[in-house]
Amino acid sequence: MSDWGLKKEYLHSTRQHLWNDDYFEFLVKSVWKINKPVRIIDFGCGYGYLAQMLMPLIPDGSSYKGIDISEELIKEANGIFESDKERIRFEVSDLNEYVACPEYDVVICQAVLRHIPNPVEILDKMIGSAKSGGLIICIEPSRRMENSGIYLDSTDFDPFENDDFLRQKWIDEIKTGGRDYQIGLRIPAFMKQLGLTNIGVRINDYVDYVGGENKSEIKRFLNDHSVNPVYENSDGFVAARCQVITYGYKQ
Ligand SMILES: C[S@@+](CC[C@H](N)C(=O)[O-])C[C@H]1O[C@@H](n2cnc3c(N)ncnc32)[C@H](O)[C@@H]1O
């Protein structure tokens, strides 16, 4: 497993270009209808990005706990939320060792199940952490959709150039019990198998667009989306984030 504490810069950069605030607010208020105080747990919380997004939108009296295996990221999260530690707490914890207790109204993860080899086991623990009637939310990508959402405005650009590589990687990783590049699109089926009800699926509407002028933004884009630097002279850079948001309720 890679150490995300060493990829802090990448994590911060990508999180600044991941969500439209209005769409996230729409999910919280109109789709999930979080309109009374809730207790939230965030599996694989990183430096607490979802706490930053969620806490201003939910009713007073709510609380949040983030757990992550990276000591470095939890240290950073504790620093960011130093002044709010009554409501927002972080804990170093390996999800494989974590003992679930049904005490949360909302159990959430973002971009975590795609990085681990046993996503169904961890999803089961997420469900085990929810109270009866609790909401379980997984925000995860499908690498294939992500790849098809990239467009570079250049006559040299071949939108299919990564297809064979990704296909082989997906097959190899599934065979060897590694991570699943299509996880975002598989979660609805996993949630159903594990007994969740009222399952809903959405797509994050964020599109990262950079025009051809600002060199440092172009560099940032190429790095964030792992695009070959040979395309740095394109006239426009577009990447649809394509995160799949799946949610369901515990009976
Ligand atoms: C791509 S980052 C996402 C972080 C955060 N959810 C976000 O969206 O900003 C994946 C996170 O999963 C955490 N992670 C991976 N395996 C884990 C495990 N076994 N137990 C706890 N956390 C884990 C990593 O340390 C990392 O912070």
The ligand as an SDF file (V2000), in Angstrom:
LIG
                    3D

 27 29  0  0  0  0  0  0  0  0999 V2000
   -6.6980    9.1530   -2.2330 C   0  0  0  0  0  0  0  0  0  0  0  0
   -6.5430    9.3440   -0.5200 S   0  0  0  0  0  0  0  0  0  0  0  0
   -8.1430   10.0560   -0.1300 C   0  0  0  0  0  0  0  0  0  0  0  0
   -8.1510   10.8240    1.1550 C   0  0  0  0  0  0  0  0  0  0  0  0
   -9.4660   11.5380    1.4690 C   0  0  0  0  0  0  0  0  0  0  0  0
  -10.5680   10.6120    1.5590 N   0  0  0  0  0  0  0  0  0  0  0  0
   -9.7310   12.5820    0.4160 C   0  0  0  0  0  0  0  0  0  0  0  0
  -10.5860   12.3590   -0.4490 O   0  0  0  0  0  0  0  0  0  0  0  0
   -9.0520   13.6240    0.4450 O   0  0  0  0  0  0  0  0  0  0  0  0
   -6.7160    7.6950    0.1120 C   0  0  0  0  0  0  0  0  0  0  0  0
   -6.6250    7.6390    1.6200 C   0  0  0  0  0  0  0  0  0  0  0  0
   -6.9150    6.3270    2.0770 O   0  0  0  0  0  0  0  0  0  0  0  0
   -6.0560    6.0620    3.1770 C   0  0  0  0  0  0  0  0  0  0  0  0
   -5.9360    4.6030    3.3600 N   0  0  0  0  0  0  0  0  0  0  0  0
   -5.5220    3.6880    2.4610 C   0  0  0  0  0  0  0  0  0  0  0  0
   -5.5110    2.4470    3.0170 N   0  0  0  0  0  0  0  0  0  0  0  0
   -5.9470    2.6050    4.2910 C   0  0  0  0  0  0  0  0  0  0  0  0
   -6.1500    1.7080    5.3780 C   0  0  0  0  0  0  0  0  0  0  0  0
   -5.9090    0.4020    5.2590 N   0  0  0  0  0  0  0  0  0  0  0  0
   -6.6170    2.2070    6.5450 N   0  0  0  0  0  0  0  0  0  0  0  0
   -6.8710    3.5390    6.6840 C   0  0  0  0  0  0  0  0  0  0  0  0
   -6.6820    4.4350    5.6940 N   0  0  0  0  0  0  0  0  0  0  0  0
   -6.2220    3.9720    4.5130 C   0  0  0  0  0  0  0  0  0  0  0  0
   -4.7480    6.7150    2.7650 C   0  0  0  0  0  0  0  0  0  0  0  0
   -3.8470    6.9200    3.8470 O   0  0  0  0  0  0  0  0  0  0  0  0
   -5.2420    8.0080    2.1350 C   0  0  0  0  0  0  0  0  0  0  0  0
   -5.3560    9.0590    3.0500 O   0  0  0  0  0  0  0  0  0  0  0  0
  1  2  1  0
  2  3  1  0
  2 10  1  0
  3  4  1  0
  4  5  1  0
  5  6  1  0
  5  7  1  0
  7  8  2  0
  7  9  1  0
 10 11  1  0
 11 12  1  0
 11 26  1  0
 12 13  1  0
 13 14  1  0
 13 24  1  0
 14 15  1  0
 14 23  1  0
 15 16  2  0
 16 17  1  0
 17 18  1  0
 17 23  2  0
 18 19  1  0
 18 20  2  0
 20 21  1  0
 21 22  2  0
 22 23  1  0
 24 25  1  0
 24 26  1  0
 26 27  1  0
M  CHG  2   2   1   9  -1
M  END
$$$$
